Amino acid sequence: MAIIAQDQYVELEYRLRLDSGEWVRGSDDAPATLTFVAGWNELLPALERRLWGLQEGDAVEFVIPAAEAFGLYDPENVQEWSRKVFPGDMELKPGQQVLPAHLPIPPEYPLRIKEVREDKVILDLNHPFCGHDLHYAVRVTALRPATPEEIEPLKHCKSCAEEMTCGT
């Protein structure tokens, strides 16, 4: 029987919650789904390591500690930005999440506004899951060798990531 290993196409049903009990993907009633090709850095590395070796039909639960997931909360990642970075007509409020797409390198996740001043905005650049342990419940629903067509685009992105030149 096949196991999750390099170049295996994997389909999962999963649920993800934080220590607070808040569901962030899926729920008790409706799991989320995820597909990926194993070994190509499409997942959080700590998640993929825990899936390696599972077979179709396997169901597991595990916790990824914050330090292995998105890291510990870093107060140094709270920054003061000019209000001019945001569109003039945009209403900004503490707690609001923003994704400044017009930046030279847009962030991969929303940034949280901590404070709004007359000409400054205090932003928390930490990942939203930073400082949180991730509680997973996973079931492998399908597993097969990936096709060359599924692997080819991953080769391009992997080489770009290694060269630090890919903008996509």
QUIKAPE-V198444 format. One record per residue. N is the residue number from 1. SS is DSSP state (h for helix, s for strand, l for the rest). OMEGA is omega in degrees with one decimal (NA if undefined). NEAR is the number of other ideal C-beta (glycine too) atoms within 8 Angstrom. Layout:
n=N ss=SS omega=OMEGA near=NEAR
n=N ss=SS omega=OMEGA near=NEAR
This chain:
n=1 ss=l omega=-178.2 near=4
n=2 ss=l omega=175.1 near=9
n=3 ss=s omega=176.0 near=10
n=4 ss=l omega=-178.6 near=12
n=5 ss=l omega=-178.3 near=10
n=6 ss=l omega=174.0 near=5
n=7 ss=l omega=173.4 near=9
n=8 ss=s omega=174.0 near=15
n=9 ss=s omega=-172.8 near=14
n=10 ss=s omega=170.6 near=14
n=11 ss=s omega=-178.6 near=10
n=12 ss=s omega=160.4 near=12
n=13 ss=s omega=-178.5 near=9
n=14 ss=s omega=174.1 near=14
n=15 ss=s omega=179.7 near=12
n=16 ss=s omega=176.4 near=11
n=17 ss=s omega=176.9 near=9
n=18 ss=l omega=178.0 near=11
n=19 ss=l omega=-178.9 near=6
n=20 ss=l omega=-175.8 near=5
n=21 ss=l omega=-179.8 near=6
n=22 ss=l omega=175.3 near=6
n=23 ss=s omega=177.1 near=10
n=24 ss=s omega=172.1 near=7
n=25 ss=s omega=-178.5 near=7
n=26 ss=l omega=179.2 near=10
n=27 ss=l omega=176.6 near=7
n=28 ss=l omega=-175.5 near=4
n=29 ss=l omega=-173.1 near=3
n=30 ss=l omega=177.7 near=5
n=31 ss=l omega=171.2 near=10
n=32 ss=s omega=176.7 near=10
n=33 ss=s omega=-177.4 near=9
n=34 ss=s omega=172.8 near=9
n=35 ss=s omega=178.7 near=7
n=36 ss=s omega=172.7 near=10
n=37 ss=s omega=-174.8 near=13
n=38 ss=l omega=174.6 near=14
n=39 ss=l omega=-177.0 near=9
n=40 ss=l omega=174.7 near=10
n=41 ss=l omega=176.6 near=7
n=42 ss=l omega=-177.5 near=7
n=43 ss=l omega=168.7 near=9
n=44 ss=l omega=-175.7 near=8
n=45 ss=h omega=-179.7 near=7
n=46 ss=h omega=176.6 near=9
n=47 ss=h omega=-177.9 near=11
n=48 ss=h omega=178.8 near=13
n=49 ss=h omega=-178.6 near=7
n=50 ss=h omega=179.4 near=10
n=51 ss=h omega=-176.1 near=14
n=52 ss=l omega=177.1 near=10
n=53 ss=l omega=177.7 near=6
n=54 ss=l omega=178.5 near=10
n=55 ss=s omega=175.3 near=10
n=56 ss=l omega=-178.9 near=9
n=57 ss=l omega=179.0 near=6
n=58 ss=l omega=175.2 near=8
n=59 ss=s omega=-177.8 near=8
n=60 ss=s omega=172.1 near=9
n=61 ss=s omega=179.4 near=7
n=62 ss=s omega=178.2 near=8
n=63 ss=s omega=172.4 near=7
n=64 ss=s omega=179.3 near=12
n=65 ss=l omega=-177.7 near=7
n=66 ss=h omega=-177.6 near=13
n=67 ss=h omega=178.5 near=6
n=68 ss=h omega=-176.6 near=6
n=69 ss=l omega=-177.7 near=13
n=70 ss=l omega=176.2 near=10
n=71 ss=l omega=177.9 near=11
n=72 ss=l omega=179.1 near=7
n=73 ss=l omega=-177.8 near=7
n=74 ss=l omega=179.8 near=8
n=75 ss=h omega=177.3 near=5
n=76 ss=h omega=178.9 near=4
n=77 ss=h omega=172.0 near=9
n=78 ss=s omega=-173.7 near=10
n=79 ss=s omega=176.8 near=7
n=80 ss=s omega=179.3 near=6
n=81 ss=s omega=175.5 near=9
n=82 ss=s omega=176.4 near=7
n=83 ss=h omega=-178.1 near=12
n=84 ss=h omega=178.5 near=5
n=85 ss=h omega=-176.2 near=8
n=86 ss=l omega=176.6 near=10
n=87 ss=l omega=-176.3 near=4
n=88 ss=l omega=-177.7 near=4
n=89 ss=l omega=-178.0 near=4
n=90 ss=l omega=176.6 near=6
n=91 ss=l omega=-178.6 near=4
n=92 ss=l omega=-178.5 near=10
n=93 ss=l omega=174.5 near=7
n=94 ss=l omega=-178.7 near=7
n=95 ss=l omega=-179.7 near=5
n=96 ss=l omega=174.6 near=8
n=97 ss=s omega=-178.4 near=8
n=98 ss=s omega=178.1 near=11
n=99 ss=l omega=-176.8 near=9
n=100 ss=l omega=-175.6 near=10
n=101 ss=l omega=-175.9 near=5
n=102 ss=l omega=178.8 near=4
n=103 ss=l omega=179.1 near=8
n=104 ss=l omega=173.5 near=2
n=105 ss=l omega=-177.7 near=4
n=106 ss=l omega=178.5 near=8
n=107 ss=l omega=-179.3 near=10
n=108 ss=l omega=-177.8 near=3
n=109 ss=l omega=-179.2 near=7
n=110 ss=l omega=176.2 near=8
n=111 ss=s omega=-176.8 near=12
n=112 ss=s omega=177.0 near=11
n=113 ss=s omega=177.7 near=16
n=114 ss=s omega=-175.3 near=8
n=115 ss=s omega=176.0 near=7
n=116 ss=s omega=176.6 near=10
n=117 ss=l omega=-177.0 near=8
n=118 ss=l omega=-177.0 near=4
n=119 ss=l omega=-178.1 near=6
n=120 ss=s omega=174.2 near=10
n=121 ss=s omega=178.2 near=14
n=122 ss=s omega=-175.9 near=13
n=123 ss=s omega=173.1 near=13
n=124 ss=s omega=-177.1 near=10
n=125 ss=l omega=177.3 near=8
n=126 ss=l omega=175.6 near=12
n=127 ss=l omega=-179.1 near=7
n=128 ss=l omega=179.9 near=8
n=129 ss=l omega=-179.5 near=11
n=130 ss=l omega=179.7 near=13
n=131 ss=l omega=-179.0 near=9
n=132 ss=l omega=167.8 near=10
n=133 ss=l omega=-178.3 near=10
n=134 ss=s omega=-178.5 near=12
n=135 ss=s omega=-177.4 near=11
n=136 ss=s omega=165.2 near=14
n=137 ss=s omega=-170.2 near=10
n=138 ss=s omega=171.5 near=13
n=139 ss=s omega=178.9 near=11
n=140 ss=s omega=-176.5 near=16
n=141 ss=s omega=178.1 near=8
n=142 ss=s omega=-177.7 near=8
n=143 ss=s omega=179.3 near=12
n=144 ss=s omega=174.4 near=7
n=145 ss=s omega=177.0 near=7
n=146 ss=l omega=177.8 near=9
n=147 ss=l omega=175.4 near=7
n=148 ss=h omega=179.5 near=5
n=149 ss=h omega=178.0 near=5
n=150 ss=h omega=-177.6 near=10
n=151 ss=h omega=-172.7 near=12
n=152 ss=h omega=-179.6 near=8
n=153 ss=h omega=179.1 near=7
n=154 ss=h omega=177.2 near=11
n=155 ss=h omega=179.9 near=8
n=156 ss=h omega=-177.7 near=9
n=157 ss=h omega=178.6 near=11
n=158 ss=h omega=-179.5 near=10
n=159 ss=h omega=177.2 near=8
n=160 ss=h omega=-179.4 near=11
n=161 ss=h omega=178.9 near=9
n=162 ss=h omega=-180.0 near=6
n=163 ss=h omega=-177.7 near=7
n=164 ss=l omega=-178.9 near=6
n=165 ss=l omega=-174.4 near=5
n=166 ss=l omega=177.5 near=9
n=167 ss=l omega=-179.3 near=3
n=168 ss=l omega=NA near=4
